[in-house]
Amino acid sequence: MKKTAASLLALLICMISVGCREQETPSPVLLRIDNRTVSLDEFRQEYEKILPADQNLSEEERQALERSFLLQLIDRELILAEADRMTLSVEPSEIARTVEEHRRDYPAGAFDEMLRERKLTLEEWRAEIQEGILLEKVVQEVVYSEVAVTEEQIESYYKEHKEEFDRPDQVRARQVMVAEESEGQRILGKVRQGESFEVLARENSLSPDGEKGGDLGFFARGEMPPEFDAVVFDLPVGRISDLVKSEYGWHIFLVEERRKAVRLSLEEVREEIHRKLKALNEQRAYQQWLQELRSRASIEIDSSLL
């Protein structure tokens, strides 16, 4: 009897021991980049965070998304390895500032909802922010700092793309938008009696531009709803429109200024071309740099795990 009890106890201990060893078995390595590794579990945890919420993917779509994410993961690890080599780091003040900037973009309650949708804790989100700053530092220091735009490039772009700088006829107009026709008629009467269009727009307009006195800025045909174009491009400067109906509500327009069609000069668009070429040059330099990192690295993927 004692021998049987001892045998059962030994068996139980053995089973517990095996179970513990099974739980402690490390996740297999999915990705190896030089001396950096990413386990299958780590890949899955990261991959789960980017899956579209409440969306069923086909097997083909799932595989394509996995492959795309794996390539992004390789690039991320390559850049993080460069950060280690350069001994770059992120200061707590940098994280705090960036966190505050991001949180300001969310209205009340929306930030917590974002975390839930992305399946992130606050600390995981902060870690993402920290890593993002580090990645940006590497790219800025190694790639973007070397990118320049010459005067010759700007002039050449202008000569080859002059049609981009043909500005069509434009008008600058203000509007008051309300929900009900009767309210529109009431405000139209006040405008025609000489009350300030800008003040009436600030006090009554439901459109976001109401905060700016209804100022829509300059726009060309086709940039606004067709009901707008049908009125403002035939309305003399300084003239008030009749009440106009659209899917958004009822509108009153005031045309303040007109611009005739013109081709902008090189001097007028120099900064615009510089920004465009700088962005293009940075993207090309970044892709070339990434390709160089990939070619120098030893990258092994255990595709059988996916």
VEXMI-119598 format. One record per residue (C-alpha): residue number from 1; residue in one letter; chain; z, x, y. Coordinates in pm, whole numbers, plus 50000, padded with zeros to 5 digits. Each point is the difference from the previous one (the first is absolute). Layout:
r resi:NUM; resn:a; chain:A; z:Z; x:X; y:Y
...
//
This chain:
r resi:1; resn:m; chain:A; z:50000; x:50000; y:50000
r resi:2; resn:k; chain:A; z:50091; x:50278; y:50237
r resi:3; resn:k; chain:A; z:49682; x:50182; y:49900
r resi:4; resn:t; chain:A; z:49791; x:49690; y:50074
r resi:5; resn:a; chain:A; z:50160; x:49952; y:50343
r resi:6; resn:a; chain:A; z:49947; x:50366; y:50079
r resi:7; resn:s; chain:A; z:49635; x:49971; y:49895
r resi:8; resn:l; chain:A; z:49945; x:49695; y:50222
r resi:9; resn:l; chain:A; z:50168; x:50175; y:50293
r resi:10; resn:a; chain:A; z:49779; x:50305; y:49946
r resi:11; resn:l; chain:A; z:49692; x:49778; y:49986
r resi:12; resn:l; chain:A; z:50102; x:49819; y:50318
r resi:13; resn:i; chain:A; z:50057; x:50328; y:50184
r resi:14; resn:c; chain:A; z:49664; x:50122; y:49875
r resi:15; resn:m; chain:A; z:49823; x:49685; y:50125
r resi:16; resn:i; chain:A; z:50169; x:50026; y:50341
r resi:17; resn:s; chain:A; z:49910; x:50365; y:50019
r resi:18; resn:v; chain:A; z:49635; x:49932; y:49917
r resi:19; resn:g; chain:A; z:49991; x:49716; y:50253
r resi:20; resn:c; chain:A; z:50137; x:50225; y:50272
r resi:21; resn:r; chain:A; z:49746; x:50270; y:49917
r resi:22; resn:e; chain:A; z:49722; x:49739; y:50017
r resi:23; resn:q; chain:A; z:50118; x:49883; y:50342
r resi:24; resn:e; chain:A; z:50018; x:50356; y:50124
r resi:25; resn:t; chain:A; z:49650; x:50088; y:49879
r resi:26; resn:p; chain:A; z:49809; x:50102; y:50313
r resi:27; resn:s; chain:A; z:49691; x:49811; y:50106
r resi:28; resn:p; chain:A; z:49680; x:50181; y:49897
r resi:29; resn:v; chain:A; z:49818; x:50201; y:50266
r resi:30; resn:l; chain:A; z:49694; x:49815; y:50124
r resi:31; resn:l; chain:A; z:49889; x:50242; y:50269
r resi:32; resn:r; chain:A; z:50047; x:50374; y:50035
r resi:33; resn:i; chain:A; z:49888; x:50178; y:50318
r resi:34; resn:d; chain:A; z:50078; x:50372; y:49982
r resi:35; resn:n; chain:A; z:50380; x:50003; y:49971
r resi:36; resn:r; chain:A; z:50047; x:49639; y:50117
r resi:37; resn:t; chain:A; z:50018; x:49709; y:49755
r resi:38; resn:v; chain:A; z:49992; x:49620; y:50019
r resi:39; resn:s; chain:A; z:50137; x:49809; y:49702
r resi:40; resn:l; chain:A; z:49858; x:49674; y:49873
r resi:41; resn:d; chain:A; z:50313; x:49816; y:50118
r resi:42; resn:e; chain:A; z:49969; x:50148; y:50349
r resi:43; resn:f; chain:A; z:49635; x:49900; y:50014
r resi:44; resn:r; chain:A; z:50080; x:49646; y:49885
r resi:45; resn:q; chain:A; z:50281; x:49959; y:50254
r resi:46; resn:e; chain:A; z:49773; x:50111; y:50285
r resi:47; resn:y; chain:A; z:49705; x:49798; y:49871
r resi:48; resn:e; chain:A; z:50205; x:49679; y:49981
r resi:49; resn:k; chain:A; z:50068; x:50026; y:50373
r resi:50; resn:i; chain:A; z:49633; x:49979; y:50095
r resi:51; resn:l; chain:A; z:49904; x:49711; y:49772
r resi:52; resn:p; chain:A; z:49886; x:49693; y:50195
r resi:53; resn:a; chain:A; z:50276; x:49738; y:50008
r resi:54; resn:d; chain:A; z:49941; x:49678; y:49803
r resi:55; resn:q; chain:A; z:49651; x:50108; y:49898
r resi:56; resn:n; chain:A; z:49865; x:50012; y:49647
r resi:57; resn:l; chain:A; z:49773; x:50300; y:49942
r resi:58; resn:s; chain:A; z:49742; x:50021; y:49725
r resi:59; resn:e; chain:A; z:50023; x:50294; y:49759
r resi:60; resn:e; chain:A; z:49703; x:50161; y:50173
r resi:61; resn:e; chain:A; z:50157; x:49957; y:50344
r resi:62; resn:r; chain:A; z:50334; x:50133; y:49874
r resi:63; resn:q; chain:A; z:49840; x:50312; y:49854
r resi:64; resn:a; chain:A; z:49799; x:50064; y:50317
r resi:65; resn:l; chain:A; z:50314; x:49965; y:50211
r resi:66; resn:e; chain:A; z:50193; x:50235; y:49771
r resi:67; resn:r; chain:A; z:49726; x:50265; y:50022
r resi:68; resn:s; chain:A; z:49984; x:49971; y:50377
r resi:69; resn:f; chain:A; z:50378; x:50027; y:50031
r resi:70; resn:l; chain:A; z:50009; x:50300; y:49766
r resi:71; resn:l; chain:A; z:49749; x:50185; y:50220
r resi:72; resn:q; chain:A; z:50211; x:49919; y:50308
r resi:73; resn:l; chain:A; z:50306; x:50127; y:49815
r resi:74; resn:i; chain:A; z:49824; x:50329; y:49920
r resi:75; resn:d; chain:A; z:49909; x:50050; y:50365
r resi:76; resn:r; chain:A; z:50355; x:49918; y:50107
r resi:77; resn:e; chain:A; z:50149; x:50255; y:49760
r resi:78; resn:l; chain:A; z:49753; x:50264; y:50114
r resi:79; resn:i; chain:A; z:50098; x:49946; y:50364
r resi:80; resn:l; chain:A; z:50373; x:49996; y:49918
r resi:81; resn:a; chain:A; z:49950; x:50332; y:49818
r resi:82; resn:e; chain:A; z:49847; x:50136; y:50321
r resi:83; resn:a; chain:A; z:50304; x:49875; y:50193
r resi:84; resn:d; chain:A; z:50225; x:50193; y:49761
r resi:85; resn:r; chain:A; z:49786; x:50312; y:50037
r resi:86; resn:m; chain:A; z:50019; x:49972; y:50380
r resi:87; resn:t; chain:A; z:50375; x:49921; y:49983
r resi:88; resn:l; chain:A; z:49950; x:49695; y:50220
r resi:89; resn:s; chain:A; z:50279; x:49742; y:50029
r resi:90; resn:v; chain:A; z:50080; x:49675; y:50179
r resi:91; resn:e; chain:A; z:50291; x:49972; y:50243
r resi:92; resn:p; chain:A; z:50232; x:49695; y:49980
r resi:93; resn:s; chain:A; z:49913; x:49920; y:50362
r resi:94; resn:e; chain:A; z:49632; x:49978; y:49906
r resi:95; resn:i; chain:A; z:50078; x:49755; y:49721
r resi:96; resn:a; chain:A; z:50225; x:49789; y:50223
r resi:97; resn:r; chain:A; z:49737; x:49982; y:50275
r resi:98; resn:t; chain:A; z:49721; x:49903; y:49760
r resi:99; resn:v; chain:A; z:50218; x:49744; y:49822
r resi:100; resn:e; chain:A; z:50083; x:49838; y:50333
r resi:101; resn:e; chain:A; z:49632; x:49990; y:50101
r resi:102; resn:h; chain:A; z:49905; x:49834; y:49671
r resi:103; resn:r; chain:A; z:50281; x:49746; y:50010
r resi:104; resn:r; chain:A; z:49904; x:49892; y:50352
r resi:105; resn:d; chain:A; z:49667; x:49879; y:49862
r resi:106; resn:y; chain:A; z:50173; x:49734; y:49787
r resi:107; resn:p; chain:A; z:50139; x:49672; y:50139
r resi:108; resn:a; chain:A; z:50340; x:49880; y:49885
r resi:109; resn:g; chain:A; z:50020; x:49972; y:49622
r resi:110; resn:a; chain:A; z:49650; x:50136; y:49940
r resi:111; resn:f; chain:A; z:50121; x:50355; y:49932
r resi:112; resn:d; chain:A; z:50224; x:49894; y:49711
r resi:113; resn:e; chain:A; z:49717; x:49784; y:49867
r resi:114; resn:m; chain:A; z:49769; x:50303; y:50004
r resi:115; resn:l; chain:A; z:50250; x:50201; y:49796
r resi:116; resn:r; chain:A; z:50027; x:49718; y:49744
r resi:117; resn:e; chain:A; z:49622; x:49968; y:49970
r resi:118; resn:r; chain:A; z:49961; x:50374; y:49951
r resi:119; resn:k; chain:A; z:50295; x:50012; y:49759
r resi:120; resn:l; chain:A; z:50175; x:50265; y:50209
r resi:121; resn:t; chain:A; z:50359; x:50066; y:50095
r resi:122; resn:l; chain:A; z:50075; x:50111; y:50355
r resi:123; resn:e; chain:A; z:50069; x:50353; y:49879
r resi:124; resn:e; chain:A; z:49673; x:50012; y:49807
r resi:125; resn:w; chain:A; z:49816; x:49885; y:50312
r resi:126; resn:r; chain:A; z:50172; x:50271; y:50208
r resi:127; resn:a; chain:A; z:49899; x:50256; y:49736
r resi:128; resn:e; chain:A; z:49639; x:49879; y:50033
r resi:129; resn:i; chain:A; z:50023; x:50045; y:50376
r resi:130; resn:q; chain:A; z:50136; x:50353; y:49959
r resi:131; resn:e; chain:A; z:49725; x:50094; y:49758
r resi:132; resn:g; chain:A; z:49736; x:49849; y:50228
r resi:133; resn:i; chain:A; z:50120; x:50209; y:50294
r resi:134; resn:l; chain:A; z:49991; x:50312; y:49784
r resi:135; resn:l; chain:A; z:49646; x:49928; y:49880
r resi:136; resn:e; chain:A; z:49888; x:49941; y:50358
r resi:137; resn:k; chain:A; z:50156; x:50328; y:50112
r resi:138; resn:v; chain:A; z:49808; x:50197; y:49738
r resi:139; resn:v; chain:A; z:49665; x:49837; y:50083
r resi:140; resn:q; chain:A; z:50059; x:50035; y:50375
r resi:141; resn:e; chain:A; z:50093; x:50367; y:49979
r resi:142; resn:v; chain:A; z:49746; x:50115; y:49741
r resi:143; resn:v; chain:A; z:49703; x:49774; y:50067
r resi:144; resn:y; chain:A; z:50000; x:49806; y:50325
r resi:145; resn:s; chain:A; z:50124; x:50286; y:50216
r resi:146; resn:e; chain:A; z:49681; x:50190; y:49914
r resi:147; resn:v; chain:A; z:49763; x:49715; y:50086
r resi:148; resn:a; chain:A; z:49816; x:50021; y:50331
r resi:149; resn:v; chain:A; z:49721; x:49806; y:50172
r resi:150; resn:t; chain:A; z:49755; x:50203; y:50209
r resi:151; resn:e; chain:A; z:49813; x:49889; y:50311
r resi:152; resn:e; chain:A; z:49675; x:50056; y:49809
r resi:153; resn:q; chain:A; z:50111; x:49754; y:49732
r resi:154; resn:i; chain:A; z:50086; x:49738; y:50262
r resi:155; resn:e; chain:A; z:49667; x:50037; y:50179
r resi:156; resn:s; chain:A; z:49806; x:49997; y:49674
r resi:157; resn:y; chain:A; z:50177; x:49682; y:49883
r resi:158; resn:y; chain:A; z:49923; x:49828; y:50330
r resi:159; resn:k; chain:A; z:49630; x:50088; y:49981
r resi:160; resn:e; chain:A; z:49969; x:49884; y:49641
r resi:161; resn:h; chain:A; z:50199; x:49677; y:50042
r resi:162; resn:k; chain:A; z:49921; x:49881; y:50351
r resi:163; resn:e; chain:A; z:49952; x:49644; y:49882
r resi:164; resn:e; chain:A; z:50371; x:49988; y:49912
r resi:165; resn:f; chain:A; z:50076; x:50022; y:50368
r resi:166; resn:d; chain:A; z:49783; x:49712; y:50115
r resi:167; resn:r; chain:A; z:50247; x:49754; y:50146
r resi:168; resn:p; chain:A; z:49875; x:49638; y:50010
r resi:169; resn:d; chain:A; z:50066; x:49746; y:50272
r resi:170; resn:q; chain:A; z:50374; x:49939; y:50024
r resi:171; resn:v; chain:A; z:50230; x:49766; y:50185
r resi:172; resn:r; chain:A; z:50367; x:50022; y:50079
r resi:173; resn:a; chain:A; z:50169; x:49662; y:49980
r resi:174; resn:r; chain:A; z:50338; x:49833; y:49994
r resi:175; resn:q; chain:A; z:50095; x:49692; y:49803
r resi:176; resn:v; chain:A; z:50272; x:49738; y:49965
r resi:177; resn:m; chain:A; z:50022; x:49853; y:49651
r resi:178; resn:v; chain:A; z:50200; x:49688; y:49913
r resi:179; resn:a; chain:A; z:50027; x:49773; y:49697
r resi:180; resn:e; chain:A; z:49936; x:49660; y:50161
r resi:181; resn:e; chain:A; z:49708; x:49879; y:50213
r resi:182; resn:s; chain:A; z:50234; x:49815; y:50236
r resi:183; resn:e; chain:A; z:50197; x:50320; y:50064
r resi:184; resn:g; chain:A; z:49675; x:50183; y:50066
r resi:185; resn:q; chain:A; z:49889; x:49740; y:50251
r resi:186; resn:r; chain:A; z:50335; x:50023; y:50178
r resi:187; resn:i; chain:A; z:49975; x:50381; y:50035
r resi:188; resn:l; chain:A; z:49631; x:49981; y:50098
r resi:189; resn:g; chain:A; z:50096; x:49770; y:50285
r resi:190; resn:k; chain:A; z:50259; x:50253; y:50124
r resi:191; resn:v; chain:A; z:49746; x:50285; y:49985
r resi:192; resn:r; chain:A; z:49746; x:49800; y:50200
r resi:193; resn:q; chain:A; z:50267; x:49925; y:50259
r resi:194; resn:g; chain:A; z:50037; x:50375; y:50056
r resi:195; resn:e; chain:A; z:50299; x:50095; y:49784
r resi:196; resn:s; chain:A; z:49993; x:50351; y:49853
r resi:197; resn:f; chain:A; z:49800; x:50017; y:49677
r resi:198; resn:e; chain:A; z:50198; x:50306; y:49889
r resi:199; resn:v; chain:A; z:50337; x:49832; y:50055
r resi:200; resn:l; chain:A; z:49891; x:49680; y:49825
r resi:201; resn:a; chain:A; z:49879; x:50207; y:49704
r resi:202; resn:r; chain:A; z:50334; x:50184; y:49975
r resi:203; resn:e; chain:A; z:50194; x:49673; y:50015
r resi:204; resn:n; chain:A; z:49784; x:49780; y:49777
r resi:205; resn:s; chain:A; z:49752; x:50188; y:49781
r resi:206; resn:l; chain:A; z:50065; x:50005; y:49626
r resi:207; resn:s; chain:A; z:49772; x:50300; y:49949
r resi:208; resn:p; chain:A; z:50158; x:50350; y:49974
r resi:209; resn:d; chain:A; z:49801; x:50108; y:50308
r resi:210; resn:g; chain:A; z:50204; x:49749; y:50199
r resi:211; resn:e; chain:A; z:50261; x:50275; y:50048
r resi:212; resn:k; chain:A; z:49733; x:50188; y:50197
r resi:213; resn:g; chain:A; z:49909; x:49702; y:50211
r resi:214; resn:g; chain:A; z:49730; x:49895; y:49754
r resi:215; resn:d; chain:A; z:49803; x:50324; y:50047
r resi:216; resn:l; chain:A; z:49747; x:50039; y:49716
r resi:217; resn:g; chain:A; z:49863; x:50329; y:50135
r resi:218; resn:f; chain:A; z:49629; x:50084; y:49982
r resi:219; resn:f; chain:A; z:49803; x:49869; y:49706
r resi:220; resn:a; chain:A; z:49636; x:49960; y:49897
r resi:221; resn:r; chain:A; z:49824; x:49711; y:49829
r resi:222; resn:g; chain:A; z:50111; x:49958; y:49641
r resi:223; resn:e; chain:A; z:50343; x:50157; y:50045
r resi:224; resn:m; chain:A; z:50172; x:49670; y:50073
r resi:225; resn:p; chain:A; z:49967; x:49655; y:49842
r resi:226; resn:p; chain:A; z:49660; x:49839; y:50073
r resi:227; resn:e; chain:A; z:50165; x:49731; y:50215
r resi:228; resn:f; chain:A; z:50113; x:50278; y:50236
r resi:229; resn:d; chain:A; z:49656; x:50160; y:50025
r resi:230; resn:a; chain:A; z:49829; x:49666; y:50064
r resi:231; resn:v; chain:A; z:50210; x:49958; y:50316
r resi:232; resn:v; chain:A; z:50099; x:50333; y:50154
r resi:233; resn:f; chain:A; z:49661; x:50172; y:49994
r resi:234; resn:d; chain:A; z:49850; x:49718; y:50209
r resi:235; resn:l; chain:A; z:50301; x:49964; y:50232
r resi:236; resn:p; chain:A; z:49972; x:50164; y:50344
r resi:237; resn:v; chain:A; z:50268; x:50252; y:50097
r resi:238; resn:g; chain:A; z:50303; x:49826; y:50149
r resi:239; resn:r; chain:A; z:49904; x:49660; y:49859
r resi:240; resn:i; chain:A; z:50236; x:49790; y:49783
r resi:241; resn:s; chain:A; z:49859; x:49843; y:49683
r resi:242; resn:d; chain:A; z:50045; x:49643; y:49888
r resi:243; resn:l; chain:A; z:50230; x:49937; y:49704
r resi:244; resn:v; chain:A; z:49855; x:50164; y:49685
r resi:245; resn:k; chain:A; z:50086; x:49898; y:49641
r resi:246; resn:s; chain:A; z:50018; x:50251; y:49715
r resi:247; resn:e; chain:A; z:50171; x:50015; y:49660
r resi:248; resn:y; chain:A; z:50295; x:50170; y:50173
r resi:249; resn:g; chain:A; z:50063; x:49734; y:50264
r resi:250; resn:w; chain:A; z:49886; x:49917; y:50354
r resi:251; resn:h; chain:A; z:49899; x:50275; y:50241
r resi:252; resn:i; chain:A; z:49943; x:50054; y:50370
r resi:253; resn:f; chain:A; z:49809; x:50315; y:50100
r resi:254; resn:l; chain:A; z:49974; x:50204; y:50318
r resi:255; resn:v; chain:A; z:49733; x:50273; y:50020
r resi:256; resn:e; chain:A; z:50124; x:50290; y:50213
r resi:257; resn:e; chain:A; z:49737; x:50271; y:49960
r resi:258; resn:r; chain:A; z:49664; x:50081; y:49839
r resi:259; resn:r; chain:A; z:49848; x:50322; y:49869
r resi:260; resn:k; chain:A; z:49626; x:50036; y:49952
r resi:261; resn:a; chain:A; z:49859; x:50164; y:49689
r resi:262; resn:v; chain:A; z:50001; x:50378; y:50036
r resi:263; resn:r; chain:A; z:49983; x:50320; y:49797
r resi:264; resn:l; chain:A; z:50321; x:50196; y:50052
r resi:265; resn:s; chain:A; z:49961; x:50360; y:50109
r resi:266; resn:l; chain:A; z:50122; x:50302; y:49804
r resi:267; resn:e; chain:A; z:50284; x:50047; y:50249
r resi:268; resn:e; chain:A; z:50114; x:49642; y:49949
r resi:269; resn:v; chain:A; z:50015; x:50032; y:49621
r resi:270; resn:r; chain:A; z:50094; x:50366; y:49958
r resi:271; resn:e; chain:A; z:50360; x:49925; y:49896
r resi:272; resn:e; chain:A; z:49889; x:49723; y:49763
r resi:273; resn:i; chain:A; z:49753; x:50235; y:49827
r resi:274; resn:h; chain:A; z:50263; x:50276; y:49986
r resi:275; resn:r; chain:A; z:50247; x:49768; y:49823
r resi:276; resn:k; chain:A; z:49736; x:49881; y:49755
r resi:277; resn:l; chain:A; z:49877; x:50352; y:49914
r resi:278; resn:k; chain:A; z:50355; x:50133; y:49969
r resi:279; resn:a; chain:A; z:50086; x:49726; y:49749
r resi:280; resn:l; chain:A; z:49681; x:50070; y:49802
r resi:281; resn:n; chain:A; z:50058; x:50376; y:50004
r resi:282; resn:e; chain:A; z:50361; x:49956; y:49892
r resi:283; resn:q; chain:A; z:49898; x:49777; y:49709
r resi:284; resn:r; chain:A; z:49736; x:50247; y:49883
r resi:285; resn:a; chain:A; z:50239; x:50294; y:50032
r resi:286; resn:y; chain:A; z:50272; x:49811; y:49814
r resi:287; resn:q; chain:A; z:49769; x:49913; y:49709
r resi:288; resn:q; chain:A; z:49872; x:50358; y:49981
r resi:289; resn:w; chain:A; z:50356; x:50136; y:50003
r resi:290; resn:l; chain:A; z:50105; x:49759; y:49724
r resi:291; resn:q; chain:A; z:49702; x:50108; y:49792
r resi:292; resn:e; chain:A; z:50106; x:50362; y:50041
r resi:293; resn:l; chain:A; z:50356; x:49916; y:49891
r resi:294; resn:r; chain:A; z:49870; x:49821; y:49692
r resi:295; resn:s; chain:A; z:49766; x:50286; y:49905
r resi:296; resn:r; chain:A; z:50284; x:50256; y:50022
r resi:297; resn:a; chain:A; z:50254; x:49793; y:49807
r resi:298; resn:s; chain:A; z:50045; x:49961; y:49626
r resi:299; resn:i; chain:A; z:49997; x:49624; y:49946
r resi:300; resn:e; chain:A; z:50070; x:49845; y:49658
r resi:301; resn:i; chain:A; z:50005; x:49624; y:49934
r resi:302; resn:d; chain:A; z:50111; x:49847; y:49670
r resi:303; resn:s; chain:A; z:49760; x:49704; y:50014
r resi:304; resn:s; chain:A; z:50122; x:49875; y:49663
r resi:305; resn:l; chain:A; z:50320; x:49878; y:50168
r resi:306; resn:l; chain:A; z:49814; x:49756; y:50225
//
